[in-house]
Amino acid sequence: MKKIISLILLLIISISLFTQEYYPFTEEEILNITNHIQKLELADSVNIELIKEYDIQLNNYKELIKLDSLEINHLNKEIILLKDLNKELQPTFWEKIDQYVGYTIGVLTIIGSALIVKEINK
């Protein structure tokens, strides 16, 4: 018997707690709520489009970063190859001596020619 009474009390308390009050909306309030919902739906659809565009832009930036890193790697390899080529193209000791001997012979030829011309004109 106690169980039945406690069950009935529990049902009465739960029904009284979960009952809803009826609030009659005026036509103006319904129109305002409808307009507000439409504005929010429009703003939501605009935000969804913006998010899609931002995702596309983000993917483009990620692709650009990959391409830039590949270009940087390629340029670094090119720098290394150019440094190696520069080392190979540096004149050796004998080539430097040939240059200096050639310059010296050229200078001596000009000075000698000038001296010969000077002696002839005397």
Long-range contacts (C-beta under 8 A, 24 or more apart in sequence): none
